[in-house]
Amino acid sequence: MLISLSFSAMIYRGATFELNRIERIQRVRLSFPPRPGIEPEIVEETKRRIALALASLNLIILGVSGAAGYFLAGKTLKPISEMLENQKKFVSDASHELRTPLTSLKSEIEVNLRDKNLDLRGAKKVLASNLEEVNNLQNLSDKLIKLTRYPKGGNNFLPIKISLSVIAKEATSKVSSLAESKKIEITNKIRNITLEGEKESLVELFVIFLDNAIKYSPRGGNIELTAVKTDSRAVISFVDHGLGIDKEDIPHIFDRF
């Protein structure tokens, strides 16, 4: 806008200078026979029109540049705003996840501290429960660290060729006790499909899906693992007979929490 105003001032000054120069020349020629010239009123009217045209032009430029600036600023700030919003949500959700085991741990300790009849056996039971909550906190903190590293490419994992059947077998073994507690049978139909990846991350991903399927499946249910290779991809399916996902929650399936 400053540049536009500067150019307008230069144009106005140049135009009015020429008009004033013509007027001065005509004053000098007063001793000569009168010649047709420019009336002073016409000169002033021309100056006024030039100033009005330049002012209108600057207002148009101001409006267009303001609208363009607003649009471009919105486009530029939108990803930053979304990133900050996601960061706030992540911190809020992480705090909530950490608060749950901490609240349970604190409540259990406070209750047992007020128990005057607490014996050695009861104290050991409390300590075992506390240790379990501490392990949960440690696992949660490890997962949070992984969540912050994955988007930044902070993992120096070297992909290796690995069989999906091996991944499925290890993941099924990790959740077997949870499945047995609900009398749930896990059927692994994944056979010899080889891909390139990082073993620990793939096993952890399988465990997350299986753990979720077990939690939301009815007692005595069945979970089926299948995989189909298509070109350079492997499509893996975890089929359970649980409650399913509400339609309003489907867009948030890949959210962190």
C-alpha angles and dihedrals in degrees: 000000000000090000091050092051091048093052091046091052091050092049092047092047092049094048095046091044090059092048092049091047091055090048092051092049090054091052090054090052094057090108091058126074111288115269129190110269144154117296116233090237091057090050093053092045090051091051091050092049092049091050091048093049092049092047091051091048091051092049090052091048090048092052095046094045091046092051092045091047092050092049095046092044090052091050091048097044097043096080090044091051091048091049092051091047091051090048091052091048091048092051091046094048093044090051090051092050091050094045094058098064091037092054091048091048093048094046093050093049093047093049093050093045089059091049106099091188095058109136133190093270092051091046091053089050090052092048091050090052091047090050089053091053091047089053089051090052091049092050090048093050090049090052091049090052090051091049091056093047102047098064091048094051088241093149116094093204117158111210114233133184110267138166118247090216089063091050092049092047094052093045092049090051092053093055097037094103092051091048092048091052089062096036090243120157119215114206114199111201096164111121136176104336115143125199140160117257148107110289101212094048092049092049090049091050091051090048091053092053093044093046090052092047092051094048094053099037121097119252112277092020131138133241120199127200119201136165133192124192116222117180105301095347138079118213109208122195130197107194120190136158099232132128094284128221123299114245093240090055097050094086088056097052093110096043114119095243 
